[in-house]
Every structure is written in structure tokens, then in C-alpha cells.
Amino acid sequence: MGKAKKRSFHLGINDQFSKLTRSEAVEHVVAMLKKGDKNVYGLITLFGLTAEEILEAGASYEAVRGLGGLLG
């Protein structure tokens, strides 16, 4: 994890995570999409996740499609 991401976590932007890898972030995004949590946008943009990564992790096509232009 880079310095900027560590700083962001340290500043409390994402209080629920203390240290997060990219693969863990993808798993959290899938879980958040299944719950319908709108805070998923920050986590996707922080790690620069792609639609393919999220779909391969088990998210539904409709949920990923609903993110619109965020994933490209």
C-alpha cells in the first residue's frame, strides 16, 4: 500500500479499515454492492478498481452496470 493510501486511512477517511490490500478491497466492494451501500464509490476510486475485477469477484452484472460511468 502506498504512502498516500496509508495517510488517507490514518486520517480517518475510511475508519472501518486499518490496512487493506487490493484483493480485500474488491471483496469489500462486492459485499457493499450486495447490501446496496452507497459508500462503495470511495473505495472503488481509491483503489482504481475495474468492472472486470469486481465481476470476477462475484458481483452481479446489474450492480456493476448500475455504477455507470464510474468504472468506464
C-alpha positions as CSV (number, residue, x, y, z in Angstrom):
1,M,0.0,0.0,0.0
2,G,1.4,3.4,-1.0
3,K,2.1,6.3,1.3
4,A,-0.9,8.3,0.2
5,K,-3.4,5.5,0.9
6,K,-1.8,4.8,4.3
7,R,-2.2,8.5,5.1
8,S,-5.8,8.5,3.9
9,F,-6.6,5.6,6.2
10,H,-4.7,7.2,9.0
11,L,-6.7,10.4,8.7
12,G,-9.9,8.5,9.2
13,I,-11.4,8.7,5.7
14,N,-12.2,5.0,5.9
15,D,-12.4,4.3,9.6
16,Q,-13.7,0.8,9.2
17,F,-10.4,-0.3,7.6
18,S,-6.9,0.0,9.1
19,K,-4.9,-1.8,6.5
20,L,-6.4,-3.1,3.2
21,T,-5.0,-4.9,0.2
22,R,-6.4,-4.6,-3.3
23,S,-7.9,-8.1,-3.2
24,E,-9.6,-7.3,0.2
25,A,-10.9,-4.1,-1.3
26,V,-12.5,-6.0,-4.1
27,E,-14.2,-8.3,-1.7
28,H,-15.5,-5.4,0.4
29,V,-16.8,-3.7,-2.8
30,V,-18.7,-6.8,-3.7
31,A,-20.2,-7.1,-0.2
32,M,-21.1,-3.4,-0.2
33,L,-22.8,-3.7,-3.6
34,K,-24.8,-6.7,-2.4
35,K,-26.0,-4.6,0.6
36,G,-26.7,-1.5,-1.6
37,D,-24.3,0.7,0.3
38,K,-23.6,4.0,-1.5
39,N,-20.2,4.4,0.2
40,V,-18.8,1.9,-2.3
41,Y,-17.8,4.7,-4.7
42,G,-15.0,6.0,-2.5
43,L,-13.4,2.5,-2.2
44,I,-13.6,1.9,-5.9
45,T,-12.0,5.2,-6.8
46,L,-9.4,4.9,-4.0
47,F,-8.1,1.6,-5.5
48,G,-9.0,2.3,-9.1
49,L,-10.9,-0.9,-9.4
50,T,-12.2,-2.1,-12.8
51,A,-15.6,-3.6,-13.7
52,E,-13.8,-6.8,-14.7
53,E,-12.2,-7.2,-11.2
54,I,-15.5,-6.7,-9.4
55,L,-17.4,-9.0,-11.7
56,E,-14.8,-11.8,-11.3
57,A,-15.1,-11.4,-7.5
58,G,-18.8,-12.2,-7.6
59,A,-20.8,-9.0,-8.0
60,S,-23.9,-9.2,-10.2
61,Y,-23.8,-7.7,-13.7
62,E,-26.7,-5.4,-12.8
63,A,-24.9,-3.9,-9.8
64,V,-21.8,-3.2,-11.7
65,R,-23.8,-1.8,-14.6
66,G,-25.6,0.5,-12.1
67,L,-22.3,2.2,-11.2
68,G,-22.5,3.8,-14.6
69,G,-19.5,5.9,-15.8
70,L,-17.6,5.3,-12.6
71,L,-16.0,2.1,-13.9
72,G,-15.8,3.0,-17.6
